[in-house]
Amino acid sequence: MLRRLTLIDDSNTAGAAGQIIAMKGKFWSKLINPLVGSQNFEYKMSNILDKPFESAFGYISVLPGALSAYRYTALKNHADETGPLCSYFKGEKSDTDAEADIFTANMYLAEDRILAWELVAKRDAKWVLKYVKDAKGETDVPESLPEFVSQRRRWLNGAFFAALFAQVHFFQIWKTDHSAMRKLFFHLEFLYQFLSLLFSFFSISNFYISFYYLAGALISVNETAGKWGFQILNYICICTLIGMLVISMGNRPQGAPKLFIVAVFLLTVCGCYAIVAGFVFFILQLKNDDAGEISGLTFASMWISMASTYGLYALSSILYLDPWHIITSSAQYFLMLPAYTCLLQIYAFCNTHDVSWGTKGDNAPSSTLGKALIVTDEEGQEIFKLEIVGEQRDIDSMYAENL
């Protein structure tokens, strides 16, 4: 399938990305795991909505390392040793460079995003990036919560800071040889990405606002039961969000997996209650519309909100002629969506100081708890000095594993 990526007639194509597919196991058995099912749905919708949309503009914000190809001529640096390759390999030492600031260190966690930006914005060139639907490659997605949270911490922080970098340096497009029309479309895409970045930054507050009004909608149906259910779930949701903030600051998922699992469970309960409340309220409003007790504007806004969420996924998948993930993985995705929105965002922003790779097998503790030294102070006395490993990890878990 990689050969399909190289057979692109457009001589201005600097790189191409294929369609990443999650490994689903024999008879799709892995989809029973909500983590795998939700990631399969997420990957599919990215291949259906995000990648083709960005490819139409000529700038794909990220060419996944799992399945992408590059034109070597486009990768080459300028005569002054600046360019795509130079920027790409800065990430190799950003996590060990003592002079690297927190912005740069996190930005190069998504070095493929930086490379994609540098190719499109390369000085005195007019390279574009394309999506190739027919090129497909499978990837093994995390199947446990600790691995999943660690991976997404790197993805979210890297994507956020890399997107900020591209937004701040958008004027580099003016120094390229792209046509005026292409530059115009680039700026339209930059505006779209800025709005997406803005909404993602406030996604936790948006989640709570949605939960508050959806869960509170049942009060109008049954005042007593709806009010009690709303108050209980509202307190659970608020306490879970605050608890995740505390948990994320002092624990890694590998050190305290049960705490993260409980947080995911509570968020799922809150999310399910809000979804059910929303559908019940919607059905009741349909009945009121039949009786002429609801305004046309309110009825239209309800239909638009439903169509822009659930309807968009279903319609686009059918038009893409690949709707099976709607049947097999949509339930897992919507169940995990509150955790995607809240847990991952909170943990990622609470750990911007952690610039480790976070992939499978890269979360093991240090082989030693530290080292003891005997040093001599200014007065000539020997002092016992103990250097403790500074890795952010649950101390009890580190001690138990080394023991």
Stockholm file with secondary structure:
# STOCKHOLM 1.0

chainA/1-403         MLRRLTLIDDSNTAGAAGQIIAMKGKFWSKLINPLVGSQNFEYKMSNILDKPFESAFGYISVLPGALSAYRYTALKNHADETGPLCSYFKGEKSDTDAEADIFTANMYLAEDRILAWELVAKRDAKWVLKYVKDAKGETDVPESLPEFVSQRRRWLNGAFFAALFAQVHFFQIWKTDHSAMRKLFFHLEFLYQFLSLLFSFFSISNFYISFYYLAGALISVNETAGKWGFQILNYICICTLIGMLVISMGNRPQGAPKLFIVAVFLLTVCGCYAIVAGFVFFILQLKNDDAGEISGLTFASMWISMASTYGLYALSSILYLDPWHIITSSAQYFLMLPAYTCLLQIYAFCNTHDVSWGTKGDNAPSSTLGKALIVTDEEGQEIFKLEIVGEQRDIDSMYAENL
#=GR chainA/1-403 SS CHHHHHCCCCTTEEEEEEEEEECCCGGGGGGGSHHHHHHHHHHHHIIIIIHHHHHHHTCCSCCCTTSEEECHHHHCCCTTSCSHHHHHHGGGTTTTCTTCCHHHHHHGGGHHHHHHHHHHTCTTCCCEEEEEEEEEEEECCCCSHHHHHHHHHHHHHHHHHHHHHHHHTGGGGGGSCCCHHHHHHHHHHHHHHHHHHHHHHTHHHHHHHHHHHHHHGGGGTCHHHHHHHHHHHHHHHHHHHHHHHHHHHHCCTTTCHHHHHHHHHHHHHHHHHHHHHHHHHHHHHHHHHHTTCSCHHHHHHHHHHHIIIIIHHHHHHHHTTCCHHHHHTHHHHHHHHHIIIIIHHHHHHHTTTCCSCCCTTCCCCCSSSEEEEEEECTTSCEEEEEEECCCCSCHHHHHHHHC
#=GC SS_cons         CHHHHHCCCCTTEEEEEEEEEECCCGGGGGGGSHHHHHHHHHHHHIIIIIHHHHHHHTCCSCCCTTSEEECHHHHCCCTTSCSHHHHHHGGGTTTTCTTCCHHHHHHGGGHHHHHHHHHHTCTTCCCEEEEEEEEEEEECCCCSHHHHHHHHHHHHHHHHHHHHHHHHTGGGGGGSCCCHHHHHHHHHHHHHHHHHHHHHHTHHHHHHHHHHHHHHGGGGTCHHHHHHHHHHHHHHHHHHHHHHHHHHHHCCTTTCHHHHHHHHHHHHHHHHHHHHHHHHHHHHHHHHHHTTCSCHHHHHHHHHHHIIIIIHHHHHHHHTTCCHHHHHTHHHHHHHHHIIIIIHHHHHHHTTTCCSCCCTTCCCCCSSSEEEEEEECTTSCEEEEEEECCCCSCHHHHHHHHC
//
